[in-house]
Amino acid sequence: MDHLCDGEYNCPIKDDEKECSKMFYCEEKGATSVLLQYTCDGKWDCKNGADECLEACMPGETSDVKNLLKPGIRYTLLSIFILLLISISVFFRRFTKVWQMVEPQRPERSLPQFLLILYSCCMAGYILIVLCMDLHYQGSFCIYYITWRASILCQVLGVLFSFSTHGSFLVIIQMSLDSLRN
């Protein structure tokens, strides 16, 4: 009885560890089990990290245990990336025309358009890097989740996302206010 639900298989057919409700069973050869309280704690108790790869361990609506991006979000981001590239192209053509027409005394008229192109490029870069990281982690994201969240790249991407969204928002407000004044 001492070996019942102790996390180690002691019986040839492993009956001593079956139906132990407080245990998580590692999915590896020769592995035993882990108390449920030690799952999702950021520390690998199973050799392959399976105790950290449960749905309950992955907070948020964009990631799952296998991928940085859920498939629906991946396709949405890819679509946004393509639209951003088209928008940047259109804005850039318009910007170069406006820049050529602006008198040297009034360059401030083209500054908002330039900033909008800059922020759009930052967002496109952000989306491209996130899509590449999704491909890199595909199928095994849960194992790298904590490493990813603590990485410099993840932190830089957070700043880049904030910079591009807040900047775009402010420029659009400024352009709207300028159009109301004129």
KAWO-V908921 format. One record per residue. N is the residue number from 1. SS is DSSP state (H for helix, E for strand, L for the rest). OMEGA is omega in whole degrees, -180 to 180 (NA if undefined). NEAR is the number of other ideal C-beta (glycine too) atoms within 10 Angstrom. Layout:
BEGIN
{{N & SS & OMEGA & NEAR} {N & SS & OMEGA & NEAR}}
END
This chain:
BEGIN
{{1 & L & -180 & 4} {2 & L & -175 & 6} {3 & L & -180 & 12} {4 & L & 179 & 12} {5 & L & 178 & 15} {6 & L & 179 & 14} {7 & L & 179 & 19} {8 & L & 178 & 11} {9 & L & 180 & 18} {10 & L & 179 & 12} {11 & L & -179 & 11} {12 & L & 180 & 7} {13 & L & 173 & 7} {14 & L & -180 & 12} {15 & H & -177 & 11} {16 & H & -179 & 17} {17 & H & -180 & 19} {18 & L & 176 & 13} {19 & L & 174 & 7} {20 & L & -172 & 16} {21 & L & -179 & 6} {22 & L & -173 & 11} {23 & E & 169 & 19} {24 & E & -177 & 20} {25 & E & 178 & 18} {26 & L & -176 & 20} {27 & L & -179 & 12} {28 & L & -178 & 12} {29 & L & 178 & 6} {30 & L & -178 & 7} {31 & L & 179 & 17} {32 & L & -178 & 16} {33 & E & -177 & 20} {34 & E & 175 & 20} {35 & E & -178 & 14} {36 & H & -179 & 15} {37 & H & 180 & 9} {38 & H & 174 & 16} {39 & L & 178 & 19} {40 & L & 180 & 17} {41 & L & 178 & 12} {42 & L & -180 & 9} {43 & L & 179 & 11} {44 & L & 173 & 17} {45 & L & 172 & 19} {46 & L & -178 & 20} {47 & L & -178 & 13} {48 & L & 178 & 14} {49 & L & -177 & 19} {50 & H & 180 & 21} {51 & H & 177 & 25} {52 & H & -176 & 22} {53 & L & 177 & 22} {54 & L & 178 & 14} {55 & H & -179 & 9} {56 & H & -178 & 9} {57 & H & -173 & 17} {58 & L & 179 & 19} {59 & L & 176 & 9} {60 & L & -177 & 7} {61 & L & -176 & 8} {62 & L & -177 & 17} {63 & L & 169 & 19} {64 & L & -174 & 17} {65 & L & -179 & 18} {66 & L & -172 & 15} {67 & L & 174 & 20} {68 & L & 179 & 22} {69 & L & 173 & 22} {70 & L & -175 & 16} {71 & H & 180 & 10} {72 & H & 179 & 9} {73 & H & 179 & 17} {74 & H & -178 & 18} {75 & H & 177 & 11} {76 & H & 179 & 13} {77 & H & 178 & 18} {78 & H & 178 & 15} {79 & H & 178 & 11} {80 & H & 179 & 14} {81 & H & 180 & 18} {82 & H & 178 & 12} {83 & H & 178 & 12} {84 & H & 179 & 20} {85 & H & 178 & 15} {86 & H & 180 & 10} {87 & H & 179 & 16} {88 & H & 179 & 19} {89 & H & 180 & 11} {90 & H & 179 & 11} {91 & H & -178 & 17} {92 & H & 177 & 15} {93 & H & -180 & 10} {94 & H & -179 & 13} {95 & H & -179 & 17} {96 & H & 177 & 12} {97 & H & 179 & 11} {98 & H & -179 & 14} {99 & H & 180 & 13} {100 & H & -177 & 8} {101 & H & -176 & 9} {102 & L & 177 & 14} {103 & L & -180 & 7} {104 & L & -178 & 5} {105 & L & -175 & 6} {106 & L & -180 & 8} {107 & L & -179 & 11} {108 & H & 180 & 9} {109 & H & -179 & 13} {110 & H & -179 & 18} {111 & H & 179 & 12} {112 & H & 179 & 17} {113 & H & 177 & 18} {114 & H & 180 & 16} {115 & H & 178 & 16} {116 & H & 176 & 20} {117 & H & 180 & 19} {118 & H & -180 & 16} {119 & H & 177 & 21} {120 & H & 177 & 21} {121 & H & 177 & 16} {122 & H & 180 & 20} {123 & H & 178 & 22} {124 & H & 177 & 19} {125 & H & 178 & 15} {126 & H & -178 & 23} {127 & H & -180 & 21} {128 & H & 180 & 15} {129 & H & 179 & 15} {130 & H & 178 & 19} {131 & H & 178 & 16} {132 & H & 179 & 11} {133 & H & 176 & 19} {134 & H & 177 & 21} {135 & H & -179 & 11} {136 & H & -177 & 12} {137 & H & -172 & 20} {138 & L & 178 & 13} {139 & L & -177 & 9} {140 & L & -175 & 15} {141 & H & -176 & 21} {142 & H & -179 & 21} {143 & H & -176 & 18} {144 & H & -174 & 15} {145 & H & -177 & 21} {146 & H & 178 & 15} {147 & H & 179 & 10} {148 & H & -178 & 16} {149 & H & -179 & 10} {150 & H & -175 & 9} {151 & L & 177 & 13} {152 & H & -179 & 7} {153 & H & 178 & 10} {154 & H & 180 & 14} {155 & H & 177 & 11} {156 & H & 178 & 12} {157 & H & 176 & 17} {158 & H & 178 & 11} {159 & H & 180 & 11} {160 & H & 178 & 15} {161 & H & -180 & 15} {162 & H & 180 & 12} {163 & H & -176 & 15} {164 & H & -178 & 21} {165 & H & -180 & 14} {166 & H & 179 & 11} {167 & H & 179 & 17} {168 & H & 180 & 17} {169 & H & -180 & 11} {170 & H & 179 & 13} {171 & H & 179 & 20} {172 & H & 176 & 13} {173 & H & -180 & 11} {174 & H & 179 & 14} {175 & H & 178 & 14} {176 & H & 178 & 10} {177 & H & 178 & 9} {178 & H & 180 & 12} {179 & H & 176 & 8} {180 & H & 179 & 7} {181 & H & -177 & 6} {182 & L & NA & 4}}
END
